[in-house]
Amino acid sequence: AELATRKMLDVVSVSRLLSYSVIVLSCCMKFPQVLAIWSKRSSRGVNVRGYWMEVACYMAGVSFAYKSEFHYTTYAESILLAVQSLTIIYLAVLYSGQWTLENMLWSALSFVFVTSSVAKVVPVSVLRLLMTGTLPLIVGSKVMQMVEMFRIKSRGSVSILTWTAISYGCTARLFTIAVEVGDYQVLLNYLVACVFNWCVVLQCLYYGKEKVEENGIKKHQ
């Protein structure tokens, strides 16, 4: 029994180490994408609606974990990634001029949801239902990004560093969630996100970088 307990503690220690690595990495995980948009003054290839879906998934996940009193190391990075995603959305909208009603509605809904979650007025049963409902959003956000790159036959301003870092985070979370949380719905969400994130990375590798020739025509490297 003592040996089994010691092994379990070792597994939890590895899980915590992975969790901290994800949290530390998440502090700057989406900075390459932010810098790519800012430096090019363009959001070409970036799907804003897909990022809004990501933000919704982050908020639902954090709210459910917070209400369920999971250890903070199992979800802290989602808060940092949500803030960075909102920054990407702002820059994308700024440079594309997409100040649409849809973006304003997403902003208002995000504010209301965050406020109600912090106040803990949303029952955990409702949050679990929302967690289940985020699965199509997870798939949709990644598919929209892949479709956007396929449409322009380029990765445009999409940062492969950001997507690789996110993919690593999801992969690590499969282990930490299984060890420390054991919630099958949360695990399924991360598994699906992991698969589609790596698909985006592969697509970025397929299209490669763009370089601008002297005549202004963009070609792939």
BELKA-V420270 format. One record per residue. N is the residue number from 1. PHI is phi in radians with two decimals (NA if undefined). PSI is psi as a letter, one per 40 degrees, with the letter a starting at -180 (* if undefined). D_LAST is the distance of its C-alpha to the last C-alpha in Angstrom with 1 decimal. Layout:
N;PHI;PSI;D_LAST
N;PHI;PSI;D_LAST
This chain:
1;NA;d;58.1
2;-1.16;d;57.3
3;-1.15;d;54.6
4;-1.12;d;53.0
5;-1.12;d;53.1
6;-1.12;d;51.5
7;-1.14;d;48.7
8;-1.13;d;48.2
9;-1.13;d;48.1
10;-1.14;d;45.5
11;-1.12;d;43.3
12;-1.12;d;43.8
13;-1.10;d;42.9
14;-1.10;d;39.6
15;-1.08;d;39.0
16;-1.13;d;39.8
17;-1.09;d;37.6
18;-1.10;d;34.6
19;-1.06;d;35.7
20;-1.13;d;35.8
21;-1.15;d;32.3
22;-1.17;d;31.0
23;-1.12;d;33.0
24;-1.09;d;31.9
25;-1.12;d;28.2
26;-1.19;e;28.8
27;-1.06;d;30.0
28;-2.32;e;26.4
29;-1.03;d;24.5
30;-1.82;e;23.2
31;-1.06;d;23.0
32;-1.01;d;19.2
33;-1.21;d;19.2
34;-1.07;d;21.9
35;-1.16;d;20.3
36;-1.11;d;17.0
37;-1.19;d;19.2
38;-1.15;d;21.5
39;-1.20;d;19.2
40;-1.53;e;17.4
41;0.92;f;20.8
42;-2.63;i;19.3
43;-1.95;f;19.6
44;-1.01;h;17.2
45;1.59;e;16.5
46;-1.66;h;19.4
47;-1.65;h;22.5
48;-1.11;d;25.6
49;-1.06;d;28.0
50;-1.10;d;26.3
51;-1.21;d;26.7
52;-1.10;d;30.3
53;-1.10;d;30.8
54;-1.06;d;29.5
55;-1.05;d;31.9
56;-1.07;d;34.7
57;-1.15;d;34.0
58;-1.05;d;34.0
59;-1.13;d;37.3
60;-1.12;d;39.0
61;-1.14;d;38.1
62;-1.14;d;39.3
63;-1.09;d;42.4
64;-1.14;d;43.3
65;-1.14;d;42.8
66;-1.14;d;44.8
67;-1.18;d;47.6
68;-1.43;e;47.7
69;1.07;f;47.9
70;-1.22;i;45.1
71;-1.10;h;44.3
72;-1.05;d;42.1
73;-1.20;e;39.6
74;-1.56;e;38.7
75;-2.60;e;37.4
76;-1.01;d;37.1
77;-1.14;d;33.3
78;-1.12;d;33.4
79;-1.15;d;35.2
80;-1.13;d;32.6
81;-1.21;d;29.7
82;-1.11;d;31.7
83;-1.10;d;32.1
84;-1.18;d;28.4
85;-1.12;d;27.6
86;-1.11;d;30.1
87;-1.14;d;28.5
88;-1.11;d;25.1
89;-1.05;d;27.2
90;-1.04;d;29.0
91;-1.15;d;25.9
92;-1.09;d;24.3
93;-1.18;d;27.6
94;-1.07;d;28.1
95;-1.44;e;25.0
96;-1.72;e;25.2
97;1.27;f;29.0
98;-1.53;f;29.6
99;-1.45;g;33.1
100;-1.63;i;34.4
101;-1.10;d;37.5
102;-1.04;d;35.5
103;-1.14;d;33.9
104;-1.19;d;37.3
105;-1.17;d;38.9
106;-1.02;d;36.4
107;-1.09;d;37.2
108;-1.12;d;40.9
109;-1.11;d;40.8
110;-1.09;d;38.8
111;-1.10;d;41.5
112;-1.11;d;44.3
113;-1.17;d;43.0
114;-1.10;d;42.3
115;-1.07;d;45.7
116;-1.21;d;47.6
117;-1.25;d;45.8
118;-1.11;d;46.7
119;-1.35;e;50.2
120;1.00;f;50.2
121;-1.60;e;51.8
122;-1.60;h;49.6
123;-1.07;i;51.2
124;-1.11;d;49.2
125;-1.14;d;49.9
126;-1.20;d;48.1
127;-1.12;d;45.1
128;-1.12;d;44.9
129;-1.09;d;44.9
130;-1.14;d;42.1
131;-1.04;d;40.2
132;-1.12;d;40.5
133;-1.25;e;39.4
134;-1.37;e;36.2
135;-1.01;d;34.8
136;-1.10;d;33.9
137;-1.19;d;32.3
138;-1.05;d;30.2
139;-1.13;d;28.9
140;-1.05;d;28.7
141;-1.13;d;26.7
142;-1.28;d;23.9
143;-1.09;d;24.0
144;-1.06;d;23.8
145;-1.14;d;20.6
146;-1.17;d;19.1
147;-1.12;d;20.5
148;-1.09;d;19.1
149;-1.19;d;15.5
150;-1.14;d;16.3
151;-1.11;d;18.0
152;-1.66;e;15.2
153;0.93;f;12.7
154;-2.90;i;10.5
155;-1.60;e;11.5
156;0.91;b;12.2
157;-1.65;e;14.3
158;-1.25;h;14.9
159;-1.58;h;15.0
160;-1.23;d;14.3
161;-1.12;d;16.8
162;-1.09;d;19.4
163;-1.21;d;19.1
164;-1.19;d;19.3
165;-1.11;d;22.3
166;-1.11;d;23.9
167;-1.12;d;23.5
168;-1.08;d;25.2
169;-1.02;d;27.9
170;-1.14;d;28.7
171;-1.11;d;28.8
172;-1.12;d;31.2
173;-1.15;d;33.2
174;-1.01;d;34.1
175;-1.32;d;36.1
176;-1.16;d;37.6
177;-1.19;d;38.7
178;-1.10;d;40.2
179;-1.40;d;42.1
180;-1.73;d;43.3
181;-1.92;d;43.4
182;1.25;e;43.8
183;-1.61;h;43.3
184;-1.17;d;41.8
185;-1.17;d;40.6
186;-1.10;d;38.6
187;-1.11;d;37.3
188;-1.10;d;36.3
189;-1.04;d;34.4
190;-1.20;d;32.4
191;-1.10;d;31.8
192;-1.11;d;30.4
193;-1.06;d;28.3
194;-1.06;d;27.0
195;-1.07;d;26.0
196;-1.28;d;24.2
197;-1.10;d;22.5
198;-1.16;d;20.9
199;-1.12;d;19.9
200;-1.13;d;18.0
201;-1.05;d;16.3
202;-1.09;d;15.4
203;-1.17;d;14.1
204;-1.08;d;11.8
205;-1.13;d;10.5
206;-1.11;d;10.2
207;-1.40;d;8.2
208;1.18;a;5.9
209;-1.47;i;5.3
210;-1.79;i;6.0
211;-2.25;i;6.7
212;-1.74;h;10.0
213;-1.35;i;11.2
214;-1.09;d;14.8
215;-1.46;e;16.1
216;1.55;e;14.9
217;-1.48;h;12.7
218;-1.52;h;9.7
219;-2.25;i;6.6
220;-1.54;i;3.8
221;-1.61;*;0.0
